[in-house]
Amino acid sequence: MGAVLTLGVWEGGVHFSDKGSGERYFLWERMSVVHQLSPGWLLDHLSFINKINYQLHQHHKACCSKNEPTSFVHFDSLQTDSMSSFGPSATYVASYSTTVPENVDRGNSDMLIQNYVFRSELFDVTKPYITSAGREECQRSNEKEDLRDGVKKESSTPIIGKKRKRCVVFNQGELDAMEYHAKIRSLILDGSSQLVQEGLKSGFLYPLSEKQDKCSDHITLSLDTCSLSELCEMAKHLPSLHEMELQTLQLMEDDMSVTEQDLFSRVVENNSSFTKMITLMGQKYLLPPKSSFLLSDISCMQPLLNCRKKYDVIVIDPPWQNKSVKRSNRYSYLSPMQIKQIPVPQMVAPDCLVITWVTNRQKHLRFVKEELYPAWSVEMVAEWHWVKITKSGEFVFPLDSLHKKPYEGLLLGRVREKTALPLRNADETALPIPDHKLIVSVPCTLHSHKPPLAEILKDYIKPDGEYLELFARNLQPGWTSWGNEVLKFQHVDYFTALQSGS
């Protein structure tokens, strides 16, 4: 029997009280920034996710199932085996069940609250991905390996009859990467060491004991049954609505029904203070409060433009093209020219902060600095570095490894208009953005799950502004997110439902 919970908010956290047992459950005590020093920030990515109000509200009635949340949009008329015959006449019928208003009389109506937290084991990085010994073994290998960061390692053919030898041949891209690494090496090493030492002192990071020092089994979730990118591709075969009809779809408290066409042609908004759950082809996704998204690929961005919003911050995580991505065919990628065609200039507010995640391939760094940002009237102001560490503070890859580096880049720029702009109000002044700051964190084991930037950016952006993430794979309160996998990390299997007691 589920417990009846009441919600209360305390400074620094949220507590839930069980009316029956009197027990309290505390969540979200820590903000995402654990320590801030002159080199940068030590982040707790998991705490950032879990301070989001992931709770579903349910009436405590006999006619209601304990396991089914009452607030959800359900698209279930399209069966998996009908995907190939998907046509203009096929639609989802969506039913939205009424949730209890926030000002409901809790004394006369019991409310079950199902709370979710992100699976902590997805941040269980206790050992480096490649140790120093592993790096040496990789360097002895005769295989040619294309790397995610675009730097290639080439081996000469071994001489027959002799012990294995290799002659390392570096191309220009590799030489450029080594030169870049030499420039920022001390910055990465010294700054990370300071933040790690502070994390060890506070107990956020900790030396691993022999009992803990074991290779954790990676979690494999069977999410292949619903491919979001395939849904986006299918949506292209739907008849387009008239442009004037393309309004946002707001998930309100009232009963409503929408078609599947509405989902793919509109920005979906959850303006409530609680989580909603939607079901797409049998797969459930959690929508955090005060969030909005557009599920589409780059060919169907018009609904986002139709909102006519101007954003104060735009974060971009492009699917950069490199040979390993092309060969693996695991996920789509865009060429630099395609990235350049993204209609960012149509969505920026004056003085908008544009942040682009970039791999360590120098070709991509130069492209953003010298071509992409100038084309968007964005002026480079800073280059930051995300440094990935284990729970004990080690780099996830050796710092000087030729295989992979334990850091990635963020390029920050400001939109500069050709005409003079009025100055900000005194209460809206933002600090100048410092250069070469570090973001140090334990990474999520899910590929391309980037650390949160919201709390870090608060001193450098307009308060209560409009924020947009492009090529997003998860949602955030207060942000609009777009991409063909925008709900990927919102899948309910990545979360754990908290047991509220008996």
N, C-alpha and C positions, 0 to 999 in steps of 0.2 A: 504494500500500500504506500503510495507516494505521500510525502509530507506536505503539509500546507505551509507555504513560506510567505513571509512578508519582507518587503524590501526597505532598506534604510541606507542612507549615504552618509559616510563619515569623511572627515578630511583625510585625503590620501588613500581612500579605499571605499569599498562597498561591502555591506554585510547583509546576510540573509538570516532571518530568525525562523526557526521551526516552532510553530505554535504548540505542537504536541509535546515535544521533548525539551523545548527551551534552548536547544543548541543553536549556536551561531556559526555561520560559515563566512570566512573572510576571503575576499578576492582583490586582486589589482592593487596591492599595497605599494608596488614599486613602479615608478615611471620608466620610460624606455632609456633615458639617460641615467646611467649609474654613476659615472664620474665625468666631470668636465675639467680638463687641464689646458694649459696653453697649446699643447700639440693638437688637441681635438677632443673627441668624445669616446667613452666606453659605453656601448649600447647593450641593452637587454631586449633583443627582438621578441622573444617569447612573451615577456611582460607587456610589451606594447600591444600584442594581439589580444592578450587575455584581459587587458583593462577595457577592451571594447565590450559593450553591453550585450553579449551573446546570450540572450534569454528569450525563450518562447513562453507566452502566457496561455494558460489553459483554465477553463472553468472546471471546477471540481463537481462534476455531475455524473450520475450513474450511467446516463445515456452516452457519455463520451468515453472513448478509449483513452487509457492512460498513456499509451505510446504514440498517439497521433496528436501533434500540435494543432491548435485551432486556427492559428494564423499562417496561412500558406496559400500560394497560387499553384494550382495543379494542372499541368498539361499532360494528358495521358491518352488522347484519342489516337495518336500516331504510334503504331507498333514498330519495333525495330526492323521486322522483316518487310516493312512497307517503304523503307527508305528509298529503294530504287525506283519506286513508282510515285514518288512525291510529286504532286502537281498542284496547279492553282486551286483546285477545289478542296484540297486536304487542309484542314485546320485543326488546331487544338482548341478545345473548349475549356476555358479557365474558370474555376470556381474559387471565390475568395470568402472565407468564413470570417464572420465578424469577431473582432477582438474586443475585450473589455476596455472601455475608455480609461484614460489614466486617472480620472477623478472619481472612479467608481467607489461606492461605499464598501470598503473592505470588511466592515463588520457584518454586513448582510450577505456578502457574496464571497465564498472561499475561492482563492485563486491558486492554482498550481503553477509554479514557475520552473521550467526546465532550463537549467543553465548548461552552457557548453564552454569548454576550454580547448585550446589548441593542444594537440598531442605533444607533450614535452619530449618524448623520445625522438621526435623529428629534429630536435636541437641537441641531441646527445652525441656531440662530437668530442670524444675523450682522447683520441689519438690523432696525430697528423695523418693525412691521407697518404702521404709518401714521406718516409723517414729519410735521413741522410744515407743510410745503407741502401734503401730502395732507390734513391736517386742515382747512386753509383751503379747499381745494377741496370737501371734504365740507360745510363750513358754507355754501358758496355754492349747494349743490344745492337744488332745489325739491322733491325727493322726500321723502316722509315715510317714515322708517325706524324700525322697531321694533328695539331693541337688546337684546342678550343680558342686559345688566344691568338691563333693565326701564325705563331712562330713555328717553323718547321725544322726538324732535326734530320740531317742526312748522313748516311754512313757509306763508306767506300766498301767495295767488295773485298772480303777477307782473302788473304793469300793462302792458297791451298798448301797443305802440309805443314803449316805453322800454326802456332797458337793464334787465337782470334785477335785481330788488330783492327783498329778503325782510325780513319782520318776524318776529323770533323771539318766539314765544309760549310761555311756560313754564307748565306746570301745577304743581299743588301738590307732586306727587312729584318733579318736577325741581328745584323750589325747595328742597325738603328735602335732596335729594342735593347741591346746591351748598353748602348750609349745612354739611352734614356734611364735604364735601371741604375747605371753608375751615378747619374745626377741625383736621383731621389733615394738611393739606398740608405744613406745616413738618416735622412728624414724619416723613412719608414721604420728603421731599426730603433733609433733613439726615441722617437715619439711613441711608438708602440710599447717600448720597454717601460716608459714612465706610466702609461695608462694601465699596463698589465700589473706593474708593481702596486699601483693603487688598488686595483681590483683584488689582488691577493691579500692586501692588508685588510680590506673591508670584508673579505670572505665571499665576495661574489665569484671570484675565481679561486681555485683551490688545487694544490698538488694532489695528484691521484695516488691512491694507495695501490698496493699490488692487487688487492681484491677488486678495486674499481678498474684497474688498468687492463681491460679486456676489450677485444674488438666487439662492438655492438652490432647486432644483426640489423641490417637495414630493413625498414618497413616497406613492403611491397603492397600497394593497394590496387585492386583490380578495377581501374576506372576506364578500361577500354570499351566498356559497353555504351558509353556516351561520349562521343568526340565533339567538343564544342566547335572546333574548326570545321568539322563536317556539317554541323547544324548551320553554321554561317554560309557554307557553300550551298546547302539546300535552300536556304532562304532566298537566294538570288533568283530562284525559279518562281517565287511568289509574285503575283501582280503588285505593282507599286501603288501605294496610295497617292492621292493628289498631294502636292507639296503643302497646301494649306491645311491638310488634315494631319500632318505629321507633328502632333503635339507630344509632350512627354506623357508617359503612363505613370500615374501616381498610385501607389498601393496604399489606399486609404482604409479607414475603419469600416466603411460601408460595404455591403455586399455588391459584387460587381462581376461581370464576365467579360473576358477579352479573348480575342483570337490569337493564334500563334503568330499570325502576320503582324499583329500589334507589337509583340515582343521584339521582333527583328527589325521593325521600322521605327521604333521610338526609344528614347532614353527612358529607362525604368527608374523610378525614384521610390525609395522607402523613406518617407518623411517622418515616420513615427519614431518614438523613443525606444522601440523594442525591435528585436530581430524578426524578420520574416523568413519563411522557408518556401522555396519554390522547387518543383519537381519537373525535370526535363527528361523525357524518355526513361523514366524509372529511376533517375539519379537525383538526389536531393542536395540542394545548395542553400547555405545560410547567407542571408542578406543583412549586414549590420545596420543599425539605426542611422538615419541621416546620411545615407549613401545613395548614389545613383550610378547607373552603368548603361553602356551601349554594347551589346554583343554583336560584333560585325567585323569584317576584315576591312582592309584599306580601301576597297572599292565601294564601300557602303558607309561612308562617314557623314553623308549629308544630314541624317537626323541629328547628329551632334552639332552641326553648323546651324541647323534650323532653330536650335534653342536660343541662338543669338546671344549667348553668354560670352563675356570677356573675362579671361582668367588671369589672376595675379601670379599664379605659379603653374608651370607646366613641367612635369617630370616625364622623361622619355626613356624607355628601355628598349631600343630597337633590336630586332633579330638580325644581328650583324652577319653578313655572309663570310664564310671561310670554307676551305676545302673539306674539313672534317664534317661540317654541318651538311654540305652538299652530298658527301659520300654516305653519311649515316641515314639521311632522309628521315630523321626523327621529328624534325619540326621545320616549319617554313622559315624562310629568310627573305630579306629585301636587299636589293642592290643600293649603293649610295644614291643613285639617281632617283630611285623610288622613295627613299627616305626624304630626299630633298623636296619631293612633290607633296609631302604631307601639308595640309593647309593650316599650318601653325600661325602664319601672319593674320589669318582671319579670326583667330580665337584669342589673341593676346590683348590684355589691357595695357594701358601706358605703364611703362616701367616694369613690365612682367618679368619675373625671374624664370628663366628656362634652364633646366638641368638635364643633361644627357649622360646616361650610363655608357661607358665606352670600355671595350676590351683593351688589352695591352698592345694590340697591334698598332704600330705607329701610323700605318696607312689610315686607320679609322680616326685616330686622334687628330691627324693633320686635316682630314676631311671635315670634321666638325669645326675646327678652329678656322680654317682657311676658306671653306666653301659653304658649309651648311649654315652656320651662324650669320655670316655676311649676307647670304641670300634671304634670311629671315629678319634682317635688320637687328640682329642680336650681337651685342658687344661682349666679348669674353671678359670676365671679371675675376675668375678664380678657378683653380683646378684642385679638387680634393681627391682623397684616396681612401677606398674601403679596404681595410686590412682584416683578413679572416684568421681567427685563432681558435684553438681548442679550449675546452673548459679549464685547462690548467695553464693557459696563456701561451702555448706554443703556436708558431705559425702552422697553418694547415699544410703548407708546402715549404720546403727549405727556401729561404729568402733568395739565395743565389742559384736556385735550380734552373736548369735550361729547359726543364720539362714544362712546369707551370709556376707561375708566381702566386704568392699568397695575397695579392692585392689586385683591385680593379680601380678604374678611374671614374670620376664624375666631373664633367665640365659645366661650369656655371656661367651664365651670361644674362645680361639685362637687355630688354628691348629698348632701343634708342630710336625715337622718332626724328624725322628730318626737321620738323617744325618744333619750336620751343613749346614745352609743356608747362602747365601751371605747377607750382611747387605743391608738395604734399602739405596737408595741415600739420600743425605742430604735434598733434597727438598721433600722427600716422608716420612719423619719421622712422626710418629703418637704419640700422647700423650698416656701415660699409662691410662688405663681405671679405673676410680675410682669405689669403691664398694658402694653398698647401696644408689644409687641415686634414686630420685623420679621423676616420670613423672606424673604430675597432670593435668587432663583435664576433660572437660564435655564430657561424652561418647555419641556416637551415639546410638539412640534407636534401630537400627538394630542389631540383635544378632551377636556377634563376629566380629564387625567392629572395628578393632584395631587402635590405634592412630599411626600417622606417626613417623618414626624413622630417616628419612633421614637427617633432619637438625640437630638433636641431635648428630648423629654419625659422622658428618663431621670432627671433630677434632681427631677422633680415627681411621679413615680408610684412605686408599689410595685414593687420589683424582682421579676422572675420571676412577674409577675402574669398574669392572663388578659386578652387584648386582642381587641377586636371592631371590625370596620369594616363599616358598613351602607351599602348602595348602592355597594359596591366594584366596580371594574373590573379589579383585579389582585390578586395574592396576595402575602403577605409571610411569611417564616419567623416562627413564634411567634405568629401572628395567625389568628383565624377571620374569614373574609370572607363576606359575604352580598350577593346582588343578582341581578337577572335578566340581568346582563351580567358576572358576577363573574369569568369567565375571558377577557374580551375582550382585554386587553393581555397575556395569557399565550399568545396565538396564536404558533406557532413562526415565522411570517413576520416577526414583529417582532424576531426574534433572528437573529444570525449564528452559524453553526457554525464554531468556530475550526479552522483547519488545523493539525494537530499535527506536520506534517513528513512526509517520505517515507522 
